[in-house]
Every structure is written in structure tokens, then in C-alpha cells.
Amino acid sequence: MRWCIAVLALWPCGAAMAELPPAVADADYAPVDMSQVALGRMLFYDPILSGNRNISCSTCHHPRFATSDGLPLGLGEGGVGLGPERRTDPANLPEERIPRHSPALFNLGAREFTTLFHDGRIEVDLTKPGGFRTPMGEDMSAGFANLLSAQTMFPVLSADEMAGHYSENDVAQAVRQGRITGPDGAWNVLARRIALTDAYKPLIQNAFADERTFDFTAVSDAIAAFVAFEWRSDTSPFDAYLRGTGELSDDQAEGMALFYGDAGCAGCHSGPFQTDHAFHAMGVAQFGPGKAARFESHVRDTGRMGVTGRAADAYAFRTPSLRNVAHTAPYGHTGSHADLAAFVADHVAPRAALDRFDRGAVALPPLPDAEDWRHLDDPTEQAALRAAIAIPDTPLETAQIAKIVAFLGSLSDPVALTGRLGVPDAVPSGLPFEK
């Protein structure tokens, strides 16, 4: 095949290629307060924010695993260990697995991230009190500095993630009784824990001196500031290429041409962070507990439909950013694929992928009595999943996939992967945590 130079990339002569995104600039990010970053760093790694004081934010979002946990579906409360080695605690078994794969945290401080979670259940909405729409209404939206701050506070209210089971601690009891806000609500229980810890007092004073009474929105604002600063990711080889200060390898350049050209990846993975922030039904294999209300017995997860109620949104999930994707395995909202090339191959031909899906390749930590494969074994559920798929099967050749994966490797940012401040040696509570 004859090659020519075309719009900053190698591409077959005469073929069309989508416009490359602009280089990321400082103006694309909201500013952060470094005193809040310092407090947020400690809170992120400190198990004091979990009901039983045994789980931190970093348990499911650790830099060792590119700000995720390396598991298909995670284990929060009732799990021990870190990353793919995490297992259930026989003395305190989880009620169920966390139903979706733990997403990476890169670039969440960028201004364009106005919708968060796999199903987009929280998003910027200037018509709402506080400027956000959340499932908790006004209780969840008031007082938070930004959407990322509001997002960080959902896990502490989840029994399966951080709060704990039934009434085994004061946080879990408050959550079960519906006490979230107010003097005896779960948030204030946690805020008091922190405020009464001597080693936190100077950090709190530096971060929020004379501004307000220290409450849980201050906790979440500090964590959000830390996440935004620590995992800003815009110094990858691809960023250098867009800025004219670096080059891509031949395979990366050819993969970029496919990504922004005939392979069609940029149709959804567009913009400077390779996401359109929209929702698409791509037929990723479903397993695990699904997303059901406590009075329901199904194991399906209909994604965006669970937020909007619209049948057209069934099984649609938010397009993830692809920054550092070479390091964030496993892939998909269920973590269905451990290998990036295999996921790309299945992503462009989802119906064929469902036909050949190998459940034996999914490394789920053992959980007694878990009905992990009910959805996969139910023909009716599988038919509904297939019917929702929004794209035709358009398989790629093995060599094309390899080049696309090479391009995706150019999105790896060593600065962000390491983190700017890194894991602390100790946290103010003195509690043990995984480093």
C-alpha cells in the first residue's frame, strides 16, 4: 500500500480521516487549591471514611492499577487485599459484588467532564439546586464545589462499597435508616470522625480556614481537588505529538489513522480525552449481580435506561475516556476482557463477540452463592441485550487491531500513572492501608 502524509498522520492516499482533537491546554482544567489537595490526598488513602474503617477510596482506585482495581467486578466491604489479589473475608462475607467495573480517575478535573458514572446518574444541571442532578435530589447536590466532589461521596453511602452491612457500624446504621444529612446523618458521622482526629486538624485549618464549618462537603471537595491534581493526564506521547514536540512510531501513526479513519473509533471516542461523554449500547457481556432495587430479583443492568427510564437507552453506557487505557485492564463496564486487543476486536463486532464469549476467562474472586452467570444463561435477557446493540458488526483484521492498540499505547502518560504526589507513607488516622 502506498502511503502519503495527510493532516499530521500517515494515511492511505485519497482516504478520509477525521480531524484530530486539539492539544490539551491548562484552560481545559479547573484550578485547584493545593491546601485542599494536601488534605484530599490523606482522605483518599485513609480508611477512616469507611463504616468499618477498613476500606479507603484507594482500595478500588489505586495507582498501582492505574487508578482502578484490576478486577472485573470489585469487592468492597467484606473483601481483603488489594487489586487482583483481593478476596472475600470468610468472617465478613460481602452481600454481593460491586455490580460494575471500577472506572479510572484520569482527567476528571477537566471542565468537559460534566457527566459521571457508567450510567451518567450525576451530571451538571444548572436548573437544579447546587447545579447538579443526582438520584438523591437536593440532599446530594447542595454545597459541593463541583460535580467531581458530588461523585466522590456516593461510595461512602454504599453498603457494598464502603458503608458496611446492616447495622454493624454507625455509618451503615444511618444509611439503612435513610439518615444521610442532618446532625446524625452518615455524612456528619464521618465528618466528625475526621474533625476529631488531631492529625487532621492542621490540614483542615489550612484547607478551609475561616470559610465554613467543616462538614462532609468539605471532605468531598478536598478529595475532588486531589483527584483532579494527582491524575491530570496530558503529557503522553500523543499529547506531545499534537503539540508538535514529539513523534509517534510508525505503528502508532498507522493506528491513529485507523482510529480517526476507517475503524470509526473516533465516532464515540472523540475529543481531547477520547470520549464523547455520550451513552451507547455496545453489547458488552453482562454478568454479576446487575443493578436491581432491593425489592427486585433480576440481575440485568440496563445502564442509562435506569436513569432516564427510556427504553431507547437500554444497555447504553457512557463512553469512557481512553487515556492510559493500556494500563486499566480489565475492560468494559463489567470488566469482561483482560486483554486490550481482544476487547477492541469484540467491541467492533459485538454480536459475534457474545457468541464466543468465554466466561472462564473472567477472573472473578470466588464469592459463595453468587449467581454470576444468570444473565448470560437466560436466553430472554441475552436477546434483549443483543437487540439494544447500536452498531453493525464490522470486524477488523488482526494487523489493524494491533496498530490501533499501538496507538492506544501512545495515550499512556507516565506522570499521571505514577501520580504527582504519590501514595503517602501513613495517614492521619493511623489506620493501616494498602500501599
HELIX and SHEET records of a PDB file:
HELIX    1   1 ASP A   26  ASP A   28  5                                   3    
HELIX    2   2 MET A   34  TYR A   45  1                                  12    
HELIX    3   3 PRO A   47  LEU A   49  5                                   3    
HELIX    4   4 CYS A   57  CYS A   60  1                                   4    
HELIX    5   5 PRO A   63  PHE A   65  5                                   3    
HELIX    6   6 GLY A   83  GLU A   85  5                                   3    
HELIX    7   7 PRO A  129  GLY A  131  5                                   3    
HELIX    8   8 GLU A  138  SER A  141  1                                   4    
HELIX    9   9 LEU A  147  THR A  152  1                                   6    
HELIX   10  10 PRO A  155  LEU A  157  5                                   3    
HELIX   11  11 ALA A  159  ALA A  163  3                                   5    
HELIX   12  12 ASP A  170  ARG A  176  1                                   7    
HELIX   13  13 ALA A  186  ALA A  195  1                                  10    
HELIX   14  14 ASP A  198  TYR A  200  5                                   3    
HELIX   15  15 LYS A  201  PHE A  208  1                                   8    
HELIX   16  16 PHE A  216  GLU A  230  1                                  15    
HELIX   17  17 PRO A  237  LEU A  242  1                                   6    
HELIX   18  18 ASP A  250  PHE A  259  1                                  10    
HELIX   19  19 CYS A  265  GLY A  267  5                                   3    
HELIX   20  20 MET A  305  THR A  308  1                                   4    
HELIX   21  21 ALA A  311  ASP A  313  5                                   3    
HELIX   22  22 VAL A  325  HIS A  327  5                                   3    
HELIX   23  23 LEU A  340  HIS A  347  1                                   8    
HELIX   24  24 PRO A  350  ARG A  356  1                                   7    
HELIX   25  25 ARG A  359  ALA A  361  5                                   3    
HELIX   26  26 PRO A  379  ALA A  388  1                                  10    
HELIX   27  27 THR A  398  GLY A  409  1                                  12    
HELIX   28  28 PRO A  414  THR A  418  1                                   5    
SHEET    1   A 2 TRP A   3  ALA A   6  0                                        
SHEET    2   A 2 ALA A   9  PRO A  12 -1                                        
SHEET    1   B 2 GLY A  79  VAL A  80  0                                        
SHEET    2   B 2 ARG A  87  THR A  88 -1                                        
SHEET    1   C 3 THR A 115  LEU A 116  0                                        
SHEET    2   C 3 ILE A 122  VAL A 124 -1                                        
SHEET    3   C 3 PHE A 132  ARG A 133 -1                                        
SHEET    1   D 2 PHE A 279  HIS A 280  0                                        
SHEET    2   D 2 PHE A 317  ARG A 318 -1                                        
END                                                                             
